[in-house]
Amino acid sequence: MPNRSSNAEYIPLRTCVICRRKTEKKQLLRFVLLNSEIVLDLNCDVEKRGYYVCDDNNCLQELEKKVKKILRSRFDYGR
């Protein structure tokens, strides 16, 4: 009988910010916004807010559009 308090079989899930599909964390790419640039966080060790995206061309292209929109709104807001 398995121990209910054990995390031995726990698989972390994350949601793609583009298609909203839930997937295992290790199957997604993690991006971080650093100094007005989007950076791929390969080791998942950057201590910033991370955004997970499917390793799919459609999601990656949409991510680029979304980031440009976010950056534009951040810099236009202060004017």
Protein Blocks (a to p, Z undefined) as FASTA:
>chain_A
ZZfkbcklgccddddfklopacdfklpccdddeehiacddfkopaccdddddddbfklmm
mmmmmmmmmmmmmmmmmZZ
